[in-house]
Amino acid sequence: MGRIGFVSLILILLIASLQSQDKIKQKKEELNQLRKEIEIYENKIKQALKEEKLTLEIIDDFEKKDNLLRKLIQELKKQANENEKNINKLQIEIAKSEEEIRKLKEHYANYVRSIYKRGRLHDLELILTSRSLNQMLVRTIYLKKFSEYRKRTIDSIYAMQNELKERKNELEIALTSQKELIAEKEREEANLSASIKEKKEILEKIRKDKQNLQAQLERRRKAIKEIEAMIAKLIEEERRKKEEIERRKKIEIPKVESNFAKLRGKLPWPVENGRIVNRFGEQVHPVLKTVTLNFGVDIAVPEDSPVKAVADGVVSKIFWLPSFENLIIITHDGGFRTVYANLSDIFVSEGENVKAGQVIGKSGNSLEGSIVHFEIWQERQQQNPELWLSKR
Protein backbone atom coordinates (compact mmCIF):
# COMPACT_ATOMS: atom_id res chain seq x y z
CA MET A 1 0.00 0.00 0.00
CA GLY A 2 1.38 3.43 -1.00
CA ARG A 3 1.83 6.33 1.38
CA ILE A 4 -1.27 8.14 0.03
CA GLY A 5 -3.35 4.97 0.36
CA PHE A 6 -2.12 4.43 3.92
CA VAL A 7 -2.90 8.04 4.91
CA SER A 8 -6.37 7.71 3.32
CA LEU A 9 -7.02 4.53 5.29
CA ILE A 10 -5.98 6.23 8.55
CA LEU A 11 -8.29 9.17 7.78
CA ILE A 12 -11.23 6.83 7.03
CA LEU A 13 -10.67 4.95 10.31
CA LEU A 14 -10.33 8.23 12.23
CA ILE A 15 -13.58 9.62 10.74
CA ALA A 16 -15.42 6.35 11.47
CA SER A 17 -14.13 6.41 15.06
CA LEU A 18 -15.22 10.05 15.54
CA GLN A 19 -18.67 9.31 14.08
CA SER A 20 -19.04 6.32 16.41
CA GLN A 21 -18.02 8.48 19.40
CA ASP A 22 -20.51 11.20 18.35
CA LYS A 23 -23.27 8.57 18.11
CA ILE A 24 -22.45 7.22 21.59
CA LYS A 25 -22.37 10.77 22.98
CA GLN A 26 -25.72 11.58 21.34
CA LYS A 27 -27.31 8.41 22.77
CA LYS A 28 -26.03 9.27 26.26
CA GLU A 29 -27.47 12.78 25.97
CA GLU A 30 -30.84 11.37 24.88
CA LEU A 31 -30.92 8.99 27.86
CA ASN A 32 -29.92 11.78 30.25
CA GLN A 33 -32.69 14.00 28.85
CA LEU A 34 -35.22 11.21 29.43
CA ARG A 35 -33.98 10.79 33.01
CA LYS A 36 -34.33 14.55 33.63
CA GLU A 37 -37.91 14.56 32.30
CA ILE A 38 -38.78 11.53 34.46
CA GLU A 39 -37.34 13.30 37.50
CA ILE A 40 -39.55 16.36 36.83
CA TYR A 41 -42.72 14.25 36.98
CA GLU A 42 -41.44 12.29 39.98
CA ASN A 43 -40.96 15.56 41.87
CA LYS A 44 -44.43 16.82 40.86
CA ILE A 45 -46.01 13.57 42.09
CA LYS A 46 -44.07 13.68 45.38
CA GLN A 47 -45.14 17.28 45.97
CA ALA A 48 -48.81 16.48 45.22
CA LEU A 49 -48.77 13.48 47.56
CA LYS A 50 -47.07 15.55 50.25
CA GLU A 51 -49.82 18.16 49.96
CA GLU A 52 -52.43 15.37 49.73
CA LYS A 53 -53.74 16.71 46.42
CA LEU A 54 -55.28 13.59 44.89
CA THR A 55 -56.53 15.16 41.65
CA LEU A 56 -56.72 13.91 38.07
CA GLU A 57 -53.57 15.90 37.30
CA ILE A 58 -51.53 13.53 39.46
CA ILE A 59 -52.77 10.63 37.31
CA ASP A 60 -51.70 12.57 34.22
CA ASP A 61 -48.23 12.98 35.73
CA PHE A 62 -48.07 9.26 36.48
CA GLU A 63 -49.04 8.42 32.89
CA LYS A 64 -46.48 10.83 31.42
CA LYS A 65 -43.77 9.56 33.74
CA ASP A 66 -44.60 5.92 32.93
CA ASN A 67 -44.50 6.67 29.20
CA LEU A 68 -41.04 8.18 29.62
CA LEU A 69 -39.93 5.18 31.68
CA ARG A 70 -41.12 2.83 28.94
CA LYS A 71 -39.24 4.89 26.37
CA LEU A 72 -36.10 4.83 28.52
CA ILE A 73 -36.37 1.04 28.97
CA GLN A 74 -36.87 0.65 25.20
CA GLU A 75 -33.75 2.74 24.50
CA LEU A 76 -31.73 0.73 27.03
CA LYS A 77 -32.91 -2.51 25.39
CA LYS A 78 -31.96 -1.15 21.97
CA GLN A 79 -28.48 -0.18 23.18
CA ALA A 80 -28.05 -3.56 24.88
CA ASN A 81 -28.97 -5.32 21.61
CA GLU A 82 -26.49 -3.21 19.64
CA ASN A 83 -23.86 -3.89 22.28
CA GLU A 84 -24.61 -7.63 22.08
CA LYS A 85 -24.02 -7.54 18.30
CA ASN A 86 -20.73 -5.69 18.85
CA ILE A 87 -19.65 -8.23 21.49
CA ASN A 88 -20.43 -11.16 19.15
CA LYS A 89 -18.54 -9.45 16.31
CA LEU A 90 -15.50 -8.84 18.54
CA GLN A 91 -15.55 -12.45 19.77
CA ILE A 92 -15.56 -13.71 16.16
CA GLU A 93 -12.71 -11.33 15.24
CA ILE A 94 -10.69 -12.43 18.28
CA ALA A 95 -11.20 -16.12 17.43
CA LYS A 96 -10.10 -15.51 13.80
CA SER A 97 -7.03 -13.51 14.88
CA GLU A 98 -6.01 -16.19 17.39
CA GLU A 99 -6.33 -18.87 14.70
CA GLU A 100 -4.27 -16.83 12.19
CA ILE A 101 -1.57 -16.16 14.80
CA ARG A 102 -1.50 -19.87 15.67
CA LYS A 103 -1.02 -20.82 12.00
CA LEU A 104 1.69 -18.21 11.45
CA LYS A 105 3.55 -19.32 14.60
CA GLU A 106 3.26 -22.97 13.59
CA HIS A 107 4.54 -22.18 10.10
CA TYR A 108 7.44 -20.16 11.50
CA ALA A 109 8.26 -22.88 14.06
CA ASN A 110 8.50 -25.45 11.26
CA TYR A 111 10.86 -23.16 9.39
CA VAL A 112 13.08 -22.68 12.48
CA ARG A 113 13.22 -26.46 13.06
CA SER A 114 14.18 -26.96 9.41
CA ILE A 115 17.01 -24.41 9.70
CA TYR A 116 18.25 -26.05 12.92
CA LYS A 117 18.35 -29.50 11.30
CA ARG A 118 20.19 -28.29 8.21
CA GLY A 119 22.58 -26.02 10.09
CA ARG A 120 23.25 -22.30 9.90
CA LEU A 121 25.58 -22.58 6.89
CA HIS A 122 22.86 -24.07 4.69
CA ASP A 123 22.00 -20.78 2.93
CA LEU A 124 25.69 -20.05 2.20
CA GLU A 125 26.22 -23.64 0.99
CA LEU A 126 23.24 -23.30 -1.30
CA ILE A 127 24.86 -20.29 -3.00
CA LEU A 128 28.44 -21.73 -3.14
CA THR A 129 27.31 -25.05 -4.60
CA SER A 130 25.63 -23.31 -7.54
CA ARG A 131 26.60 -24.92 -10.87
CA SER A 132 26.59 -21.63 -12.74
CA LEU A 133 26.67 -17.88 -12.22
CA ASN A 134 23.05 -17.63 -13.33
CA GLN A 135 22.01 -20.28 -10.79
CA MET A 136 23.97 -18.43 -8.11
CA LEU A 137 22.12 -15.18 -8.89
CA VAL A 138 18.75 -16.95 -8.88
CA ARG A 139 19.51 -18.63 -5.55
CA THR A 140 20.76 -15.34 -4.05
CA ILE A 141 17.58 -13.50 -5.10
CA TYR A 142 15.46 -16.42 -3.83
CA LEU A 143 17.19 -16.43 -0.41
CA LYS A 144 16.87 -12.66 -0.17
CA LYS A 145 13.15 -12.81 -0.89
CA PHE A 146 12.75 -15.73 1.49
CA SER A 147 14.54 -13.74 4.21
CA GLU A 148 12.21 -10.81 3.58
CA TYR A 149 9.24 -13.19 3.77
CA ARG A 150 10.46 -14.47 7.18
CA LYS A 151 10.75 -10.90 8.44
CA ARG A 152 7.24 -10.07 7.18
CA THR A 153 5.90 -13.18 8.91
CA ILE A 154 7.42 -12.12 12.24
CA ASP A 155 6.17 -8.55 11.76
CA SER A 156 2.69 -9.90 10.94
CA ILE A 157 2.65 -11.99 14.12
CA TYR A 158 3.60 -8.96 16.26
CA ALA A 159 1.07 -6.70 14.47
CA MET A 160 -1.72 -9.26 14.83
CA GLN A 161 -0.86 -9.79 18.50
CA ASN A 162 -1.14 -6.03 19.12
CA GLU A 163 -4.43 -5.91 17.19
CA LEU A 164 -5.69 -8.90 19.19
CA LYS A 165 -4.79 -7.10 22.42
CA GLU A 166 -6.79 -4.04 21.28
CA ARG A 167 -9.78 -6.20 20.35
CA LYS A 168 -9.69 -7.90 23.76
CA ASN A 169 -9.61 -4.50 25.47
CA GLU A 170 -12.61 -3.41 23.35
CA LEU A 171 -14.41 -6.60 24.33
CA GLU A 172 -13.78 -6.03 28.05
CA ILE A 173 -15.16 -2.47 27.75
CA ALA A 174 -18.20 -3.73 25.80
CA LEU A 175 -18.89 -6.48 28.36
CA THR A 176 -18.66 -3.98 31.25
CA SER A 177 -20.99 -1.62 29.39
CA GLN A 178 -23.42 -4.50 28.74
CA LYS A 179 -23.58 -5.37 32.44
CA GLU A 180 -24.29 -1.73 33.30
CA LEU A 181 -27.02 -1.43 30.62
CA ILE A 182 -28.75 -4.64 31.74
CA ALA A 183 -28.57 -3.60 35.40
CA GLU A 184 -30.01 -0.14 34.59
CA LYS A 185 -32.77 -1.68 32.45
CA GLU A 186 -33.74 -3.99 35.33
CA ARG A 187 -33.77 -1.02 37.76
CA GLU A 188 -36.00 1.04 35.45
CA GLU A 189 -38.35 -1.92 34.94
CA ALA A 190 -38.63 -2.22 38.72
CA ASN A 191 -39.32 1.55 38.91
CA LEU A 192 -42.05 1.20 36.26
CA SER A 193 -43.70 -1.69 38.13
CA ALA A 194 -43.62 0.32 41.38
CA SER A 195 -45.05 3.39 39.60
CA ILE A 196 -47.91 1.38 38.06
CA LYS A 197 -48.75 -0.11 41.46
CA GLU A 198 -48.72 3.34 43.11
CA LYS A 199 -50.91 4.77 40.33
CA LYS A 200 -53.47 1.98 40.86
CA GLU A 201 -53.68 2.73 44.59
CA ILE A 202 -54.22 6.46 43.93
CA LEU A 203 -56.83 5.70 41.24
CA GLU A 204 -58.83 3.70 43.79
CA LYS A 205 -58.90 6.71 46.12
CA ILE A 206 -59.77 9.18 43.34
CA ARG A 207 -62.68 7.01 42.09
CA LYS A 208 -64.46 7.57 45.41
CA ASP A 209 -64.43 11.36 44.96
CA LYS A 210 -67.48 12.67 43.02
CA GLN A 211 -65.70 15.93 42.31
CA ASN A 212 -62.97 14.07 40.46
CA LEU A 213 -65.54 12.03 38.55
CA GLN A 214 -67.18 15.24 37.35
CA ALA A 215 -63.80 16.65 36.34
CA GLN A 216 -63.07 13.44 34.44
CA LEU A 217 -66.32 13.83 32.46
CA GLU A 218 -65.34 17.38 31.49
CA ARG A 219 -61.88 16.23 30.44
CA ARG A 220 -63.42 13.41 28.43
CA ARG A 221 -65.72 15.86 26.59
CA LYS A 222 -62.70 17.98 25.66
CA ALA A 223 -60.74 14.88 24.60
CA ILE A 224 -63.62 13.74 22.35
CA LYS A 225 -63.50 17.11 20.58
CA GLU A 226 -59.74 16.81 20.17
CA ILE A 227 -60.10 13.35 18.59
CA GLU A 228 -62.76 14.75 16.27
CA ALA A 229 -60.43 17.63 15.31
CA MET A 230 -57.56 15.20 14.74
CA ILE A 231 -59.71 13.00 12.47
CA ALA A 232 -60.73 16.12 10.48
CA LYS A 233 -57.07 17.13 10.17
CA LEU A 234 -56.08 13.67 8.92
CA ILE A 235 -58.92 13.73 6.36
CA GLU A 236 -57.77 17.14 5.11
CA GLU A 237 -54.15 15.99 4.84
CA GLU A 238 -55.24 12.89 2.91
CA ARG A 239 -57.40 15.01 0.56
CA ARG A 240 -54.47 17.32 -0.19
CA LYS A 241 -52.20 14.35 -0.93
CA LYS A 242 -54.74 12.87 -3.35
CA GLU A 243 -55.17 16.22 -5.11
CA GLU A 244 -51.40 16.54 -5.42
CA ILE A 245 -51.14 13.04 -6.94
CA GLU A 246 -53.96 13.82 -9.38
CA ARG A 247 -52.34 17.15 -10.30
CA ARG A 248 -48.92 15.59 -10.94
CA LYS A 249 -50.17 12.59 -12.88
CA LYS A 250 -53.11 14.49 -14.40
CA ILE A 251 -55.35 11.49 -13.83
CA GLU A 252 -58.36 10.92 -11.65
CA ILE A 253 -57.83 8.33 -8.93
CA PRO A 254 -60.53 5.68 -9.49
CA LYS A 255 -62.83 4.96 -6.58
CA VAL A 256 -62.82 1.30 -5.59
CA GLU A 257 -65.05 -0.50 -3.18
CA SER A 258 -63.51 -0.48 0.29
CA ASN A 259 -62.42 -3.81 1.76
CA PHE A 260 -63.06 -2.34 5.20
CA ALA A 261 -66.69 -1.59 4.24
CA LYS A 262 -67.21 -5.31 3.53
CA LEU A 263 -66.34 -6.11 7.16
CA ARG A 264 -69.49 -4.52 8.61
CA GLY A 265 -70.88 -6.99 11.16
CA LYS A 266 -67.80 -9.23 10.76
CA LEU A 267 -65.03 -6.97 12.09
CA PRO A 268 -62.74 -8.73 14.60
CA TRP A 269 -62.63 -7.26 18.11
CA PRO A 270 -59.59 -5.19 19.11
CA VAL A 271 -59.21 -7.35 22.24
CA GLU A 272 -59.38 -11.11 22.78
CA ASN A 273 -61.56 -11.07 25.87
CA GLY A 274 -63.77 -8.22 26.97
CA ARG A 275 -67.30 -6.88 27.28
CA ILE A 276 -68.74 -3.51 26.34
CA VAL A 277 -69.45 -1.44 29.46
CA ASN A 278 -70.12 1.94 27.80
CA ARG A 279 -72.05 1.95 24.54
CA PHE A 280 -72.02 4.31 21.56
CA GLY A 281 -74.00 7.55 21.73
CA GLU A 282 -75.60 9.25 24.74
CA GLN A 283 -74.90 7.51 28.04
CA VAL A 284 -76.09 8.23 31.59
CA HIS A 285 -73.25 8.22 34.12
CA PRO A 286 -74.04 5.55 36.79
CA VAL A 287 -72.92 7.75 39.72
CA LEU A 288 -73.42 11.36 38.61
CA LYS A 289 -76.57 10.62 36.53
CA THR A 290 -75.39 13.12 33.90
CA VAL A 291 -75.69 12.48 30.17
CA THR A 292 -72.43 12.09 28.23
CA LEU A 293 -71.73 11.47 24.58
CA ASN A 294 -69.59 8.49 23.58
CA PHE A 295 -68.19 8.39 20.03
CA GLY A 296 -67.14 4.77 20.46
CA VAL A 297 -67.41 1.91 22.93
CA ASP A 298 -65.54 1.16 26.14
CA ILE A 299 -64.54 -2.48 26.45
CA ALA A 300 -63.69 -3.82 29.93
CA VAL A 301 -60.68 -6.14 29.72
CA PRO A 302 -58.20 -7.88 32.03
CA GLU A 303 -55.26 -5.65 32.90
CA ASP A 304 -52.43 -5.45 30.33
CA SER A 305 -54.51 -7.12 27.60
CA PRO A 306 -53.00 -7.10 24.09
CA VAL A 307 -54.80 -4.64 21.79
CA LYS A 308 -54.93 -5.56 18.08
CA ALA A 309 -55.57 -3.71 14.82
CA VAL A 310 -59.01 -4.76 13.53
CA ALA A 311 -57.99 -4.46 9.86
CA ASP A 312 -55.03 -3.71 7.59
CA GLY A 313 -54.05 -0.07 7.58
CA VAL A 314 -51.47 2.62 8.32
CA VAL A 315 -50.77 4.16 11.73
CA SER A 316 -51.67 7.81 11.12
CA LYS A 317 -51.31 9.27 14.59
CA ILE A 318 -50.04 8.38 18.05
CA PHE A 319 -50.57 10.85 20.88
CA TRP A 320 -51.63 11.28 24.50
CA LEU A 321 -54.83 12.86 25.83
CA PRO A 322 -56.03 13.45 29.39
CA SER A 323 -58.70 10.83 30.26
CA PHE A 324 -57.80 8.73 27.19
CA GLU A 325 -54.10 8.07 27.96
CA ASN A 326 -52.14 6.83 24.94
CA LEU A 327 -54.11 6.78 21.73
CA ILE A 328 -53.60 5.33 18.22
CA ILE A 329 -55.45 6.26 15.02
CA ILE A 330 -55.19 3.80 12.12
CA THR A 331 -56.29 4.77 8.60
CA HIS A 332 -57.91 2.05 6.47
CA ASP A 333 -59.09 2.05 2.86
CA GLY A 334 -62.30 3.80 1.83
CA GLY A 335 -61.85 6.70 4.22
CA PHE A 336 -62.30 4.55 7.34
CA ARG A 337 -60.34 5.10 10.55
CA THR A 338 -60.21 3.25 13.85
CA VAL A 339 -59.25 4.74 17.21
CA TYR A 340 -57.73 2.78 20.10
CA ALA A 341 -57.43 4.60 23.45
CA ASN A 342 -56.67 3.96 27.14
CA LEU A 343 -53.44 2.18 26.19
CA SER A 344 -50.63 1.77 28.70
CA ASP A 345 -48.08 0.81 26.07
CA ILE A 346 -47.70 1.14 22.29
CA PHE A 347 -45.79 -1.25 20.01
CA VAL A 348 -46.08 0.56 16.64
CA SER A 349 -44.86 3.82 15.12
CA GLU A 350 -46.49 6.54 13.06
CA GLY A 351 -46.42 5.72 9.34
CA GLU A 352 -46.10 1.97 10.02
CA ASN A 353 -48.21 -0.45 7.97
CA VAL A 354 -50.14 -2.84 10.22
CA LYS A 355 -52.01 -6.04 9.51
CA ALA A 356 -55.35 -7.20 10.88
CA GLY A 357 -54.76 -8.98 14.18
CA GLN A 358 -51.36 -7.36 14.77
CA VAL A 359 -50.77 -6.39 18.41
CA ILE A 360 -50.38 -2.60 18.45
CA GLY A 361 -50.43 -1.93 22.19
CA LYS A 362 -51.50 -2.95 25.66
CA SER A 363 -54.58 -1.91 27.66
CA GLY A 364 -54.18 0.55 30.52
CA ASN A 365 -55.84 1.30 33.84
CA SER A 366 -57.92 4.49 33.98
CA LEU A 367 -60.46 6.15 36.26
CA GLU A 368 -63.11 4.02 34.49
CA GLY A 369 -61.12 0.87 35.26
CA SER A 370 -59.19 -1.44 32.96
CA ILE A 371 -60.79 -0.59 29.62
CA VAL A 372 -60.00 -0.09 25.94
CA HIS A 373 -61.84 2.74 24.20
CA PHE A 374 -62.56 1.88 20.55
CA GLU A 375 -63.99 4.08 17.78
CA ILE A 376 -64.74 3.71 14.05
CA TRP A 377 -64.99 6.69 11.70
CA GLN A 378 -65.96 6.95 8.05
CA GLU A 379 -64.56 10.29 6.96
CA ARG A 380 -66.04 12.74 9.56
CA GLN A 381 -68.92 10.46 10.53
CA GLN A 382 -68.74 8.43 13.74
CA GLN A 383 -69.87 4.83 13.40
CA ASN A 384 -71.44 2.61 16.05
CA PRO A 385 -68.74 -0.06 16.60
CA GLU A 386 -71.36 -2.58 17.82
CA LEU A 387 -72.83 -2.66 14.29
CA TRP A 388 -69.41 -3.46 12.89
CA LEU A 389 -67.93 -5.89 15.40
CA SER A 390 -68.62 -9.60 14.97
CA LYS A 391 -71.12 -11.17 17.36
CA ARG A 392 -69.74 -13.00 20.35
Long-range contacts (C-beta under 8 A, 24 or more apart in sequence): 27-75, 27-79, 30-75, 31-72, 31-75, 31-76, 34-68, 34-71, 34-72, 34-75, 35-72, 37-68, 38-65, 38-68, 38-69, 38-72, 41-65, 41-68, 54-202, 54-205, 54-206, 54-209, 54-212, 55-206, 55-212, 55-215, 56-206, 56-212, 56-215, 56-216, 56-219, 56-322, 56-323, 56-367, 58-202, 59-199, 59-202, 59-203, 59-206, 59-367, 60-322, 62-195, 62-198, 62-199, 62-202, 63-199, 63-320, 63-325, 63-326, 63-364, 64-320, 65-195, 66-192, 66-195, 66-196, 66-199, 66-344, 67-320, 67-326, 69-188, 69-191, 69-192, 69-195, 70-192, 70-345, 72-188, 73-185, 73-188, 73-189, 73-192, 76-181, 76-184, 76-185, 76-188, 77-185, 79-181, 80-178, 80-181, 80-182, 80-185, 83-174, 83-177, 83-178, 83-181, 84-178, 86-174, 87-171, 87-174, 87-175, 87-178, 90-167, 90-170, 90-171, 90-174, 91-171, 93-167, 94-164, 94-167, 94-168, 94-171, 97-160, 97-163, 97-164, 97-167, 98-164, 100-160, 101-157, 101-160, 101-161, 101-164, 104-153, 104-156, 104-157, 104-160, 105-157, 107-153, 108-150, 108-153, 108-154, 108-157, 111-150, 196-344, 196-365, 199-365, 200-365, 203-365, 203-366, 203-367, 206-367, 207-367, 210-287, 210-288, 212-367, 213-285, 213-287, 213-288, 213-367, 214-288, 214-290, 216-323, 216-367, 217-285, 217-288, 217-290, 217-292, 219-322, 219-323, 220-292, 220-323, 220-324, 221-292, 221-293, 222-322, 223-321, 223-322, 223-323, 223-324, 224-293, 224-295, 226-321, 227-295, 227-321, 227-324, 227-327, 227-339, 227-341, 227-375, 228-295, 228-380, 230-317, 230-319, 230-329, 231-329, 231-337, 231-339, 231-377, 231-380, 232-380, 234-316, 234-317, 234-329, 234-331, 234-337, 235-335, 235-379, 235-380, 238-331, 238-335, 256-333, 257-334, 258-332, 258-333, 258-334, 258-335, 258-336, 259-311, 259-312, 259-332, 259-333, 259-334, 260-311, 260-332, 260-333, 260-334, 260-336, 261-334, 261-336, 263-310, 263-311, 263-388, 264-387, 264-388, 265-387, 265-388, 265-390, 265-391, 266-390, 267-310, 267-311, 267-376, 267-385, 267-388, 267-389, 267-390, 268-308, 268-310, 268-311, 268-356, 268-357, 268-389, 268-390, 269-299, 269-310, 269-389, 269-390, 269-392, 270-299, 270-307, 270-308, 270-309, 270-310, 270-338, 270-340, 270-372, 270-374, 271-299, 271-301, 271-305, 271-306, 271-307, 271-308, 271-363, 271-372, 272-305, 272-306, 272-308, 273-301, 273-302, 273-305, 274-299, 274-300, 274-301, 274-305, 274-372, 275-299, 275-300, 276-300, 276-386, 277-368, 277-369, 277-371, 278-368, 278-371, 279-386, 280-382, 280-384, 280-385, 280-386, 281-384, 295-375, 295-382, 296-339, 296-341, 296-373, 296-374, 296-375, 296-376, 296-382, 296-385, 297-373, 297-374, 297-375, 297-385, 297-386, 298-342, 298-368, 298-371, 298-372, 298-373, 298-374, 299-371, 299-372, 299-373, 299-374, 300-369, 300-370, 300-371, 301-363, 301-370, 301-371, 301-372, 302-363, 302-370, 303-363, 303-365, 303-370, 304-344, 304-362, 304-363, 305-362, 305-363, 305-370, 305-372, 306-359, 306-361, 306-362, 306-363, 307-340, 307-343, 307-359, 307-360, 307-361, 307-362, 307-363, 307-372, 308-356, 308-357, 308-358, 308-359, 308-360, 309-338, 309-354, 309-355, 309-356, 309-357, 309-358, 309-360, 310-338, 310-356, 311-336, 311-338, 311-356, 312-353, 312-354, 312-355, 312-356, 313-338, 313-353, 313-354, 314-351, 314-352, 314-353, 314-354, 315-348, 315-349, 315-350, 315-351, 315-352, 315-354, 315-360, 316-350, 317-350, 318-346, 318-348, 318-349, 318-350, 323-366, 323-367, 324-373, 325-364, 325-366, 326-361, 326-364, 328-360, 328-361, 330-354, 330-360, 334-378, 335-378, 335-379, 336-376, 336-377, 336-378, 337-376, 337-377, 338-374, 338-375, 338-376, 338-377, 339-373, 339-374, 339-375, 339-376, 339-377, 340-372, 340-373, 340-374, 341-372, 341-373, 341-374, 341-375, 342-366, 342-368, 342-371, 342-372, 342-373, 343-372
